[in-house]
Amino acid sequence: MHVKFLIPVFVLLSFILFSCSKRHIPETAEKPVEKKPLIIITKPTPVPKVITVNDALAKQAPDGRLFYDLQGRRYWRNYDDGKYYLFSKMMSGNKAFKPH
């Protein structure tokens, strides 16, 4: 007779313990929104073809020519007009880019 009494008590206790341990999460809760990284597109800075530089700031190449580096580009001094020009293949044979 004691066994018949223990079965409903055991079922009732197990129901109370398991039902209290579960959390109730309503389905209407908003899901977290994934944040996408912000991409900023900028226009590249225009590269000047001719600049004016103080000769004291320029560096000297082993052959005696003066050059100046600006934003990863090399400018060579034209000895006729004193300005610095962005490097091109035409400079190699031009006498204006060699010291007089």
VMD Tcl script that draws the C-alpha trace (Angstrom):
set ca {
  {0.00 0.00 0.00}
  {2.91 2.34 0.54}
  {4.12 1.85 -3.03}
  {0.84 3.13 -4.49}
  {1.19 6.26 -2.40}
  {4.83 6.91 -3.39}
  {4.28 6.77 -7.16}
  {2.00 9.87 -7.40}
  {4.22 11.75 -4.96}
  {7.30 10.92 -7.05}
  {5.54 12.00 -10.27}
  {4.36 15.24 -8.66}
  {7.82 16.07 -7.28}
  {9.58 15.31 -10.58}
  {7.07 17.47 -12.46}
  {7.66 20.39 -10.09}
  {11.46 20.08 -10.27}
  {11.70 19.77 -14.06}
  {9.12 22.43 -14.85}
  {10.84 24.99 -12.60}
  {14.28 24.36 -14.07}
  {13.23 25.28 -17.63}
  {13.26 28.91 -18.61}
  {10.45 30.34 -20.61}
  {11.61 32.43 -23.57}
  {8.77 33.99 -25.49}
  {8.96 33.54 -29.27}
  {8.13 37.19 -29.89}
  {11.48 38.32 -28.51}
  {13.60 40.11 -31.10}
  {16.66 38.32 -32.37}
  {19.94 40.22 -32.05}
  {20.83 42.13 -35.20}
  {24.25 41.44 -36.67}
  {26.29 44.60 -37.02}
  {28.07 44.98 -40.33}
  {31.39 46.83 -40.43}
  {31.22 50.35 -41.74}
  {33.11 50.72 -45.01}
  {34.17 54.21 -45.94}
  {35.13 54.70 -49.55}
  {37.34 57.68 -50.13}
  {38.63 59.14 -53.33}
  {42.36 58.73 -53.85}
  {44.44 61.82 -53.30}
  {45.51 63.31 -56.63}
  {49.23 63.05 -57.25}
  {50.87 66.30 -58.39}
  {53.29 65.95 -61.30}
  {55.36 69.00 -60.34}
  {56.24 70.26 -56.84}
  {58.46 72.96 -55.42}
  {60.78 71.87 -52.60}
  {63.55 73.60 -50.69}
  {66.82 71.97 -51.79}
  {67.87 71.63 -48.14}
  {65.04 69.09 -47.63}
  {65.94 67.04 -50.72}
  {68.25 64.04 -50.65}
  {71.19 63.48 -52.94}
  {71.56 60.40 -55.12}
  {75.03 58.81 -55.58}
  {75.32 60.42 -59.04}
  {74.76 63.91 -57.55}
  {71.11 64.43 -58.56}
  {68.61 65.72 -55.99}
  {65.35 63.92 -55.25}
  {62.45 64.25 -52.83}
  {60.06 61.48 -51.71}
  {56.43 62.45 -51.16}
  {53.65 59.97 -50.35}
  {55.67 57.04 -51.67}
  {56.54 58.73 -54.94}
  {59.92 60.06 -55.98}
  {60.37 63.51 -57.48}
  {63.62 64.51 -59.23}
  {64.98 68.06 -59.48}
  {65.09 69.78 -62.85}
  {68.21 71.98 -62.71}
  {66.95 74.32 -65.45}
  {63.78 75.54 -63.68}
  {64.47 74.37 -60.07}
  {61.21 72.37 -59.75}
  {60.83 68.72 -58.83}
  {59.08 66.42 -61.30}
  {57.48 63.03 -60.76}
  {59.78 60.29 -62.05}
  {59.33 59.15 -65.64}
  {61.51 57.31 -68.16}
  {62.08 60.52 -70.13}
  {64.25 61.88 -67.30}
  {67.04 59.35 -67.77}
  {68.35 60.91 -71.00}
  {67.37 64.53 -70.27}
  {70.32 66.78 -69.40}
  {68.09 69.13 -67.37}
  {67.84 66.50 -64.60}
  {71.63 66.14 -64.24}
  {73.63 68.69 -62.22}
  {75.42 71.25 -64.39}
}
mol new
graphics top color blue
foreach p $ca { graphics top sphere $p radius 0.5 }
foreach p [lrange $ca 0 end-1] q [lrange $ca 1 end] { graphics top cylinder $p $q radius 0.2 }
display resetview
